[in-house]
Amino acid sequence: WEESTLRKLLEARRGQDSRDLRLERVLRIYLALVVAAGVLGALGWWWAGAGVERSLQIMISIFVVSCPCALGVAVPLAEELAALRAQRLGVFVRTLGFWKKLGQIRQVVFDKTGTLTLENPALKNPEAIQSLPGQARAALRRMVEGNLHPVSRSLYDQVGPGDRLDGEVSEKVGQGLSLRTPENHVWTLGRPADPESADAELRLDGDFVAGFAFTDSLRPETATEFAELKRRGIVLRLLSGDRHEKVEKIAQVLGLSADDWQAALTPAAKAEWVADHSGATTLYIGDGANDSLAFDEACCAGSPITGRSFLEQKADFFFLGHNLRFVSLLMDVARTHRRAVHGVFFLSTSYNLITVVAGLAGMLSPLGAAVLMPLSSVATLSLVGWTFRADRVRAVGHEAKGGPVAGGLEVVLPAQ
């Protein structure tokens, strides 16, 4: 089990820490500097001949005026406002630090089946199931009824409920399903010997029983979103475990060159490709177990929510709906978040430098410090709100001029 592919696929290696360690580190350094400034300032005034009362006033003024509430509240507020805007797009963020990572993205890698295409492919030859003998239908039903692969879900929708064969079902990721009956017969559902004739084959003890062909449907506005991401200079890739011909057809529709897509990849091959091609600046979007290892190699990762995939608990975010139009809009939210956080740090640093120097110079009383401290908190919180509101107004103006919209999801974001 320790060496099995399944264990590696199920292992949750992505960080899910509920604490923002970077912010905690900044606050610790900040507090240490404030304490040092206050104590050294008081000692300096006392050494210069000021009384104990005056020296204590200097120290207290510095401690009060430099309260870290601005950073401790304004930065989490920016996280919450960004998360609310993402939810408006049908995206739900799960991990801390996601917005910073998203700002580093220069490449987006997509899985095909269930990610670029709608969740379940359509069966092109339903007559193949209708003509199956009863035992073959029961064997097929037994194999696909609890399986999460889109092909299995599509076949189960066609075969429907009914009798099932007894036996043990096993799955080899990327290869298919098998059912061993008590009579020691083996039914298999997997890749066809001739990919031109079918996409999946049902066999009994190695003998052909039926072939099933499927057709993929792209999610709405996928081509439009690809064009927008390319316009922004984002490199787009397609990695799939599906056969060459089907992946090539999707790639051509999306305008991808031959170097931008790979077919017939195993889970390990996907992960290796991401690791070898700028994984530290890659956003990976996939929906199946065969994407799990690639998730671990990417900077951040997302998954559609289906209620049937453990990747929803492994991804940095998950999304609802049938549209991929959110990707570029999510990058806009990340840019707004970055502007807000940078603005907060600039304002807070400037305020603290000025007020601490004023306190050390004896120009600030404890009462004045008590008035300035809450005003600084209000100012930083207002800056965060103004930044998000200003970008909202720009987004509304862009839409009014005919800019892209989120394919049925309203782009106008809620006022903060």
C-alpha positions in Angstrom: 0.0 0.0 0.0 2.8 2.4 0.9 4.2 2.1 -2.7 0.8 2.0 -4.5 -0.3 4.7 -7.0 -3.7 4.9 -5.2 -2.0 6.0 -1.9 -0.1 8.7 -3.7 -3.2 9.9 -5.4 -5.2 10.1 -2.2 -2.4 11.7 -0.1 -3.2 15.3 0.7 0.1 17.0 0.4 -1.1 20.6 -0.2 -0.8 22.8 2.8 -4.1 23.5 4.6 -2.7 25.6 7.5 -5.5 27.7 9.1 -2.9 30.3 10.2 -1.2 33.0 8.0 2.4 32.4 9.1 3.7 35.2 6.9 1.5 37.8 8.6 2.3 36.4 12.1 6.0 36.7 11.3 5.6 40.3 10.2 3.6 41.2 13.4 6.2 39.5 15.7 8.9 41.6 14.1 6.8 44.7 14.2 6.0 44.3 17.9 9.7 43.6 18.8 10.7 46.8 17.0 8.0 48.8 18.8 8.9 47.5 22.2 12.6 48.2 21.5 11.8 51.7 20.3 9.7 52.5 23.4 12.1 51.1 25.9 15.2 52.7 24.3 13.3 56.0 23.9 12.4 56.0 27.6 16.0 55.1 28.6 17.4 57.8 26.3 15.2 60.5 27.8 16.0 59.4 31.3 19.7 59.4 30.5 19.4 62.9 29.1 18.1 64.1 32.4 14.3 63.9 32.0 12.4 62.6 35.0 10.9 59.2 35.4 7.4 60.4 34.7 8.4 62.1 31.4 10.4 59.0 30.3 7.4 56.8 31.0 5.2 59.1 29.0 7.5 58.8 26.0 7.4 55.0 26.2 3.6 54.8 26.7 3.0 57.2 23.8 5.1 55.0 21.5 3.4 51.8 22.7 -0.1 53.2 22.2 0.3 55.0 18.9 1.9 52.1 17.2 -0.8 49.5 17.9 -0.6 46.8 15.2 -4.4 46.7 14.8 -4.2 48.1 11.3 -2.2 45.2 9.9 -3.9 42.6 12.1 -7.4 43.6 10.9 -6.9 45.3 7.4 -5.0 42.4 5.8 -7.6 39.7 6.9 -10.3 42.1 5.7 -8.7 42.2 2.2 -8.7 38.4 2.3 -12.4 38.3 3.1 -13.4 40.9 0.5 -11.5 39.0 -2.2 -13.2 35.7 -1.1 -16.6 37.4 -1.4 -15.9 38.6 -4.9 -14.7 35.1 -5.9 -17.9 33.6 -4.5 -19.8 36.0 -6.7 -18.1 34.3 -9.6 -19.0 30.9 -8.3 -15.5 30.2 -6.9 -14.8 29.2 -3.3 -11.3 29.7 -1.9 -10.1 27.1 0.6 -6.5 28.0 1.4 -4.7 30.9 2.9 -2.1 32.6 0.7 -4.1 31.7 -2.4 -4.3 35.3 -3.7 -0.5 35.8 -3.4 0.1 32.6 -5.3 -2.4 33.5 -8.0 -0.6 36.7 -8.6 2.5 34.7 -9.6 0.7 32.6 -12.2 2.2 32.7 -15.7 0.8 29.4 -17.0 -2.6 27.6 -16.7 -2.8 23.9 -17.3 -6.1 22.2 -17.9 -7.3 18.7 -17.7 -9.7 17.8 -20.6 -12.5 15.4 -19.6 -14.7 17.0 -17.0 -12.7 20.2 -16.8 -12.6 21.8 -20.3 -15.5 19.6 -21.3 -18.8 19.1 -19.5 -18.7 16.6 -16.7 -20.0 13.6 -18.4 -19.4 12.9 -22.2 -22.4 11.9 -24.3 -22.7 8.3 -25.5 -22.8 8.4 -29.3 -24.0 4.8 -29.7 -26.6 4.0 -27.0 -27.7 1.1 -29.1 -24.6 -0.7 -28.0 -26.0 -0.8 -24.5 -29.5 -1.6 -25.6 -28.3 -4.7 -27.5 -26.3 -6.1 -24.6 -27.4 -9.5 -23.2 -28.7 -9.4 -19.6 -25.6 -10.7 -18.0 -23.4 -8.2 -19.8 -25.6 -5.3 -18.8 -25.5 -6.6 -15.2 -21.7 -6.8 -15.3 -21.4 -3.3 -16.8 -23.8 -1.9 -14.2 -21.8 -3.5 -11.4 -18.6 -1.9 -12.6 -19.7 1.6 -13.2 -22.4 2.2 -10.6 -20.0 3.5 -7.9 -17.2 4.8 -10.1 -16.5 8.5 -10.4 -14.9 8.7 -13.8 -17.0 10.7 -16.3 -17.1 7.8 -18.8 -18.5 5.5 -16.0 -21.1 8.1 -15.0 -22.2 8.5 -18.6 -22.5 4.7 -19.0 -24.4 4.3 -15.8 -26.9 7.0 -16.9 -27.6 4.8 -20.0 -27.6 1.4 -18.4 -29.7 2.6 -15.4 -30.6 0.6 -12.3 -31.3 -3.1 -12.3 -29.6 -6.5 -11.6 -25.9 -6.7 -10.9 -23.4 -9.4 -11.1 -21.7 -10.5 -7.9 -18.0 -10.2 -7.7 -15.1 -7.9 -6.8 -14.6 -4.7 -8.8 -11.1 -3.2 -9.0 -9.8 -0.2 -10.8 -6.4 0.6 -12.3 -6.1 4.3 -12.6 -5.8 5.4 -16.2 -6.5 1.9 -17.5 -10.0 0.9 -16.6 -12.2 -1.4 -14.4 -12.4 -5.1 -13.9 -14.9 -7.4 -12.3 -14.0 -10.9 -11.1 -17.1 -13.1 -10.6 -17.4 -16.0 -8.2 -17.2 -18.3 -11.2 -13.7 -16.8 -11.8 -14.8 -15.0 -15.0 -13.3 -11.5 -15.6 -15.2 -8.7 -17.1 -13.2 -5.6 -18.1 -14.1 -2.1 -19.1 -11.2 -0.1 -20.5 -9.2 1.3 -23.4 -10.0 -0.3 -26.7 -7.5 -2.2 -28.8 -8.5 -0.1 -31.8 -9.0 3.6 -30.7 -10.5 4.4 -34.1 -13.5 2.2 -33.4 -14.5 3.1 -29.9 -13.4 5.0 -26.7 -14.0 2.1 -24.3 -14.6 -1.6 -24.6 -16.4 -4.2 -22.6 -14.7 -7.6 -22.6 -15.3 -11.0 -21.0 -12.2 -13.0 -20.3 -10.4 -11.0 -23.0 -13.1 -11.5 -25.6 -14.8 -8.4 -27.1 -18.4 -7.9 -26.1 -19.2 -4.2 -26.9 -17.6 -0.9 -27.8 -18.7 2.5 -26.7 -18.0 5.8 -28.4 -18.4 9.2 -26.7 -18.4 12.8 -27.8 -17.1 15.7 -25.7 -18.9 19.1 -25.3 -16.8 22.1 -24.3 -17.9 24.2 -21.4 -19.6 27.4 -22.5 -17.3 30.2 -23.5 -14.2 28.2 -23.1 -12.7 29.4 -26.4 -13.5 33.0 -25.4 -11.7 32.5 -22.0 -8.7 31.0 -23.7 -8.5 34.0 -26.0 -8.7 36.4 -23.1 -5.9 34.6 -21.1 -3.7 34.5 -24.2 -4.2 38.3 -24.6 -2.9 38.7 -21.0 0.2 36.7 -21.9 -0.7 33.6 -19.9 0.6 30.4 -21.3 -2.1 27.7 -21.8 -1.6 24.0 -21.8 -3.8 20.9 -22.1 -2.8 17.6 -20.4 -5.1 14.6 -20.8 -5.1 10.9 -20.3 -7.5 10.5 -23.2 -6.4 9.3 -26.6 -4.5 11.5 -29.1 -7.3 12.0 -31.6 -9.8 13.3 -29.1 -7.3 15.6 -27.4 -6.1 17.0 -30.7 -9.7 17.9 -31.7 -10.3 19.9 -28.6 -6.9 21.6 -28.9 -7.6 22.7 -32.4 -10.9 24.2 -31.3 -9.1 26.2 -28.6 -6.3 27.3 -30.8 -3.5 25.4 -29.1 -0.4 24.5 -31.0 1.0 21.0 -31.1 3.5 21.9 -28.3 0.7 23.1 -26.0 -1.0 19.8 -25.4 -0.2 16.2 -24.4 -2.4 13.1 -24.7 -2.5 9.6 -23.2 -0.7 10.7 -20.0 -0.6 8.7 -16.8 -1.1 10.5 -13.4 2.6 10.3 -12.8 3.4 11.7 -16.3 1.1 14.7 -15.7 2.9 15.5 -12.4 6.3 15.1 -14.1 5.3 17.4 -16.9 4.1 20.1 -14.5 7.3 19.8 -12.4 9.5 20.1 -15.5 7.5 23.1 -17.0 7.5 26.0 -14.5 5.4 24.3 -11.8 6.1 27.2 -9.4 4.2 29.6 -11.6 1.5 27.1 -12.8 -2.2 27.0 -12.0 -3.6 23.5 -12.6 -7.3 22.9 -13.1 -8.5 19.3 -13.1 -11.3 17.2 -11.8 -10.2 13.5 -11.4 -8.0 11.2 -9.4 -5.5 11.2 -12.3 -4.9 15.0 -11.7 -4.0 14.5 -8.0 -0.2 14.2 -8.4 -0.1 17.2 -10.8 -1.9 19.2 -8.1 1.0 18.6 -5.8 3.5 20.0 -8.3 1.6 23.1 -9.3 1.8 26.5 -7.5 -2.0 26.3 -6.9 -4.8 24.2 -8.2 -8.6 24.2 -8.6 -11.4 21.7 -9.2 -15.0 21.8 -10.3 -17.3 20.7 -7.4 -19.2 17.6 -8.2 -19.7 16.0 -4.8 -17.9 12.9 -6.1 -14.3 14.0 -6.2 -11.8 14.1 -3.3 -9.9 16.8 -5.2 -12.4 19.3 -3.9 -10.7 18.8 -0.5 -7.2 19.0 -2.0 -7.6 22.0 -4.2 -6.9 25.6 -3.3 -10.3 26.5 -4.7 -13.3 24.8 -6.2 -15.9 26.2 -8.6 -19.6 25.8 -9.4 -21.4 25.9 -12.7 -20.5 24.9 -16.3 -18.4 27.9 -17.2 -14.7 28.6 -17.1 -15.0 32.3 -17.6 -14.0 32.9 -14.0 -10.3 32.2 -14.5 -9.3 35.7 -15.9 -11.8 37.4 -13.5 -10.2 35.6 -10.6 -6.9 37.0 -11.6 -8.4 40.4 -11.6 -9.5 39.8 -8.0 -6.0 38.7 -7.1 -4.6 42.0 -8.6 -7.1 44.0 -6.5 -6.2 42.1 -3.4 -2.5 42.7 -4.0 -3.1 46.5 -4.5 -5.1 46.6 -1.3 -2.4 44.8 0.8 0.4 46.8 -0.6 -1.5 50.0 0.1 -2.1 48.9 3.7 1.6 48.1 4.3 2.7 51.4 2.8 0.2 53.4 4.8 0.9 51.5 8.0 4.7 51.8 7.6 4.5 55.5 6.9 2.2 56.2 9.8 4.3 54.3 12.2 7.6 55.9 11.1 6.1 59.4 11.5 4.4 58.8 14.8 7.2 56.8 16.5 9.7 59.5 15.5 7.3 62.1 16.9 7.0 60.1 20.1 10.7 59.7 20.5 11.1 63.5 19.9 8.6 64.1 22.8 6.0 65.7 20.5 3.3 63.2 21.2 1.4 62.8 24.5 -0.3 59.5 25.6 -3.7 61.2 25.0 -2.7 62.2 21.5 -1.4 58.7 20.8 -4.8 57.3 22.0 -6.6 59.5 19.5 -4.3 58.7 16.6 -4.2 54.9 17.0 -7.9 54.2 16.2 -7.8 56.8 13.4 -5.0 54.9 11.8 -7.1 51.7 12.0 -10.1 53.4 10.4 -7.8 54.8 7.6 -6.3 51.4 6.7 -9.7 49.7 6.7 -11.1 52.5 4.5 -8.2 52.1 2.1 -9.0 48.4 1.7 -12.7 49.1 1.1 -11.9 51.9 -1.3 -9.5 49.8 -3.4 -12.1 47.0 -3.9 -14.8 49.6 -4.6 -12.6 51.4 -7.2 -11.8 48.2 -9.0 -15.5 47.3 -9.0 -16.4 50.6 -10.7 -13.7 49.9 -13.3 -15.1 46.4 -13.9 -18.6 47.8 -14.3 -17.4 50.4 -16.8 -15.5 47.7 -18.8 -18.7 45.6 -19.0 -20.7 48.6 -20.1 -18.3 49.1 -23.0 -18.7 45.6 -24.2 -16.0 43.8 -22.1 -16.2 40.1 -21.3 -18.7 38.8 -18.8 -18.8 35.7 -16.8 -21.0 33.7 -19.1 -24.3 34.0 -17.1 -22.6 34.9 -13.9 -23.0 38.6 -13.1 -19.7 40.5 -13.2 -20.9 43.4 -11.1 -19.5 42.7 -7.7 -21.2 43.6 -4.4 -20.5 47.0 -2.9 -18.3 46.7 0.1 
